[in-house]
């Protein structure tokens, strides 16, 4: 796995980082904040998470599509669809 990570280009590293950030941003609403703060920030956080996720997919390109297809096939096998 480490050898595969070393082969990534700068664009792919940036895309992978954007995907990771999109997952980390989604945790923010679960922090101990006031309800009004959570509700108002929730929309902004959701939009930011989606934007970074899709930006990461765009930057990763065919590697992301390949990974998503493999994950889908594993999921189908697990659920027996």
N, C-alpha and C positions, 0 to 999 in steps of 0.2 A: 504494500500500500504506500509506503514512504517513497518508493521509486516512482510510483504514479504521480504523487504529489509534486515531486521535483520536476516532472515533465510539463507542468502547467505553465502557460504563458502569463504575462502580466494581466491581460484581459480576463483570463480564466480565474486568476487569483482574486481580482477585483469582483468578479461575478460571484465567486464562492463567498467572499466576505459580505457582499450585499445579501446573499441568502441567509447567512448566519445572523446578520443584523436584523433582518426581517423577523426572524424567530425570537430574538431577544427583545425587540420592541413590543411584541405581543404580551410580554410579561408585565409591563408597566401598570396596566389597570388592576392587577392583583396586589399591588403594594398598599400598605396601610395608609390610605388617604381618605379625606372626607368624601361623602357620597356625591356631593355636587361637583367636586373636583374630578372624581372618577368619571362621571357622566359626561362632563364637558370635554375632558381630555380623551375619553374613549374613542370618539369619532376621529380626532386628529391622529391618535395612535394607530387606529385601524387603517386609515388611509395611508399613513407613512409606512406601515408594515407591508401593505399590498404593493405600494410603489417600489419599495426596495426589493421585494420578492420578485416582481416582474422585471425590474432592472437587472437583477442577478441572473434570472433565466435568459434574458436577452444577451447579457455579456458572456454567459457560459456557452450559449449556442447549442451545437449538436451534442455536446457532452451532457448537458442538462436533459435534453430530450431522451438520450440513450439511458440515463439514470432513471428518469421517470418511467420509461417503458419497462425497464427491469423491475422497478418497484411495483408497477401495476401487475406484471405477470406473476410476481411472487405473491401479491395480495390476492389475485384471482385463484392461484393454487391453494392458498390458505383458506379462502372462503368457499372454494369449490364452485365458482360461478361458471 
